[in-house]
Amino acid sequence: MKLSKLKLISLSLLLLTTISCNNSGIVVLYAQSLPITKIVDWDDNPATDEVTNYTVTLDKVIVGNPTVSQQSVTFTTPGLHTVSVTATNLWATSAAASITRNVIVPGNPGNIVVR
């Protein structure tokens, strides 16, 4: 049975101060501090795909194998991060659907003076 194309639809943005899109089209997440845990959601495959589970990776490291279309991910460092999701049934695994986010935290204050 052929798996339908998986569509990653959102990355929850709770606890972020700002979100913007840079010139390269990558969404920038301005986090107040790290680590920060977010929820990744995607569209369910049709029932006819008989999906047994999904595999979620953060920067090519598996972070979960949910049977539902949602998984939490934890960003521990600033910079570019890629979240990918594949669907698996008894016969095959789909191609990955991916999103890239640039996580930015506030920089350290400089030029501290006591007067």
Contacts in CASP RR format, 6 or more apart in sequence:
PFRMAT RR
TARGET T0000
AUTHOR 0000-0000-0000
METHOD contacts of the structure
MODEL  1
MKLSKLKLISLSLLLLTTISCNNSGIVVLYAQSLPITKIVDWDDNPATDE
VTNYTVTLDKVIVGNPTVSQQSVTFTTPGLHTVSVTATNLWATSAAASIT
RNVIVPGNPGNIVVR
1 48 0 8 1.000
1 49 0 8 1.000
1 50 0 8 1.000
1 89 0 8 1.000
1 91 0 8 1.000
1 92 0 8 1.000
2 49 0 8 1.000
2 92 0 8 1.000
3 45 0 8 1.000
3 49 0 8 1.000
3 51 0 8 1.000
3 87 0 8 1.000
3 89 0 8 1.000
3 92 0 8 1.000
3 93 0 8 1.000
3 94 0 8 1.000
4 45 0 8 1.000
4 46 0 8 1.000
4 49 0 8 1.000
4 87 0 8 1.000
4 94 0 8 1.000
5 94 0 8 1.000
5 95 0 8 1.000
5 97 0 8 1.000
6 42 0 8 1.000
6 43 0 8 1.000
6 45 0 8 1.000
6 54 0 8 1.000
6 85 0 8 1.000
6 86 0 8 1.000
6 87 0 8 1.000
6 94 0 8 1.000
6 95 0 8 1.000
6 96 0 8 1.000
6 97 0 8 1.000
7 42 0 8 1.000
7 43 0 8 1.000
7 97 0 8 1.000
8 40 0 8 1.000
8 42 0 8 1.000
8 83 0 8 1.000
8 84 0 8 1.000
8 85 0 8 1.000
8 97 0 8 1.000
8 98 0 8 1.000
8 99 0 8 1.000
9 41 0 8 1.000
9 42 0 8 1.000
9 43 0 8 1.000
10 40 0 8 1.000
10 41 0 8 1.000
10 42 0 8 1.000
11 27 0 8 1.000
11 38 0 8 1.000
11 39 0 8 1.000
11 40 0 8 1.000
11 41 0 8 1.000
11 83 0 8 1.000
11 99 0 8 1.000
11 101 0 8 1.000
12 38 0 8 1.000
12 39 0 8 1.000
12 40 0 8 1.000
12 41 0 8 1.000
13 19 0 8 1.000
13 29 0 8 1.000
13 38 0 8 1.000
14 38 0 8 1.000
14 39 0 8 1.000
15 31 0 8 1.000
15 32 0 8 1.000
15 36 0 8 1.000
16 29 0 8 1.000
16 30 0 8 1.000
16 31 0 8 1.000
16 32 0 8 1.000
16 36 0 8 1.000
17 30 0 8 1.000
17 31 0 8 1.000
17 32 0 8 1.000
18 28 0 8 1.000
18 30 0 8 1.000
19 27 0 8 1.000
19 28 0 8 1.000
19 29 0 8 1.000
19 30 0 8 1.000
20 27 0 8 1.000
20 28 0 8 1.000
20 30 0 8 1.000
21 27 0 8 1.000
21 28 0 8 1.000
22 28 0 8 1.000
22 102 0 8 1.000
26 80 0 8 1.000
26 100 0 8 1.000
26 101 0 8 1.000
26 102 0 8 1.000
27 99 0 8 1.000
27 100 0 8 1.000
27 101 0 8 1.000
27 102 0 8 1.000
28 101 0 8 1.000
28 102 0 8 1.000
28 104 0 8 1.000
29 75 0 8 1.000
29 101 0 8 1.000
29 102 0 8 1.000
29 103 0 8 1.000
29 104 0 8 1.000
30 104 0 8 1.000
30 105 0 8 1.000
31 75 0 8 1.000
31 78 0 8 1.000
31 103 0 8 1.000
31 104 0 8 1.000
31 105 0 8 1.000
32 105 0 8 1.000
32 106 0 8 1.000
33 105 0 8 1.000
34 75 0 8 1.000
34 76 0 8 1.000
34 77 0 8 1.000
34 78 0 8 1.000
34 103 0 8 1.000
34 105 0 8 1.000
35 74 0 8 1.000
35 75 0 8 1.000
35 76 0 8 1.000
36 74 0 8 1.000
36 75 0 8 1.000
36 103 0 8 1.000
37 72 0 8 1.000
37 73 0 8 1.000
37 74 0 8 1.000
37 75 0 8 1.000
38 72 0 8 1.000
38 73 0 8 1.000
38 74 0 8 1.000
38 75 0 8 1.000
39 70 0 8 1.000
39 71 0 8 1.000
39 72 0 8 1.000
39 73 0 8 1.000
40 56 0 8 1.000
40 70 0 8 1.000
40 71 0 8 1.000
40 72 0 8 1.000
40 73 0 8 1.000
40 83 0 8 1.000
40 85 0 8 1.000
41 69 0 8 1.000
41 70 0 8 1.000
42 54 0 8 1.000
42 69 0 8 1.000
42 70 0 8 1.000
42 85 0 8 1.000
42 97 0 8 1.000
43 69 0 8 1.000
44 51 0 8 1.000
44 69 0 8 1.000
45 51 0 8 1.000
45 87 0 8 1.000
45 94 0 8 1.000
49 87 0 8 1.000
49 89 0 8 1.000
50 89 0 8 1.000
50 90 0 8 1.000
51 87 0 8 1.000
51 88 0 8 1.000
51 89 0 8 1.000
52 67 0 8 1.000
52 88 0 8 1.000
52 89 0 8 1.000
52 90 0 8 1.000
53 65 0 8 1.000
53 66 0 8 1.000
53 67 0 8 1.000
53 87 0 8 1.000
53 88 0 8 1.000
54 65 0 8 1.000
54 66 0 8 1.000
54 67 0 8 1.000
54 69 0 8 1.000
54 71 0 8 1.000
54 85 0 8 1.000
54 86 0 8 1.000
54 87 0 8 1.000
54 88 0 8 1.000
55 62 0 8 1.000
55 64 0 8 1.000
55 65 0 8 1.000
55 85 0 8 1.000
55 86 0 8 1.000
55 88 0 8 1.000
55 93 0 8 1.000
56 62 0 8 1.000
56 63 0 8 1.000
56 64 0 8 1.000
56 65 0 8 1.000
56 66 0 8 1.000
56 71 0 8 1.000
56 73 0 8 1.000
56 83 0 8 1.000
56 84 0 8 1.000
56 85 0 8 1.000
57 63 0 8 1.000
57 82 0 8 1.000
57 83 0 8 1.000
57 84 0 8 1.000
57 85 0 8 1.000
57 96 0 8 1.000
58 73 0 8 1.000
58 74 0 8 1.000
58 75 0 8 1.000
58 81 0 8 1.000
58 82 0 8 1.000
58 83 0 8 1.000
59 81 0 8 1.000
59 82 0 8 1.000
60 82 0 8 1.000
60 84 0 8 1.000
63 71 0 8 1.000
63 72 0 8 1.000
63 73 0 8 1.000
63 74 0 8 1.000
64 71 0 8 1.000
71 85 0 8 1.000
73 83 0 8 1.000
75 81 0 8 1.000
75 101 0 8 1.000
75 103 0 8 1.000
77 103 0 8 1.000
78 103 0 8 1.000
78 104 0 8 1.000
78 105 0 8 1.000
79 102 0 8 1.000
79 103 0 8 1.000
79 104 0 8 1.000
80 100 0 8 1.000
80 101 0 8 1.000
80 102 0 8 1.000
81 100 0 8 1.000
81 101 0 8 1.000
81 102 0 8 1.000
81 103 0 8 1.000
82 98 0 8 1.000
82 99 0 8 1.000
82 100 0 8 1.000
83 98 0 8 1.000
83 99 0 8 1.000
83 100 0 8 1.000
83 101 0 8 1.000
84 96 0 8 1.000
84 97 0 8 1.000
84 98 0 8 1.000
85 96 0 8 1.000
85 97 0 8 1.000
85 98 0 8 1.000
86 93 0 8 1.000
86 94 0 8 1.000
86 95 0 8 1.000
86 96 0 8 1.000
86 97 0 8 1.000
87 93 0 8 1.000
87 94 0 8 1.000
88 94 0 8 1.000
END
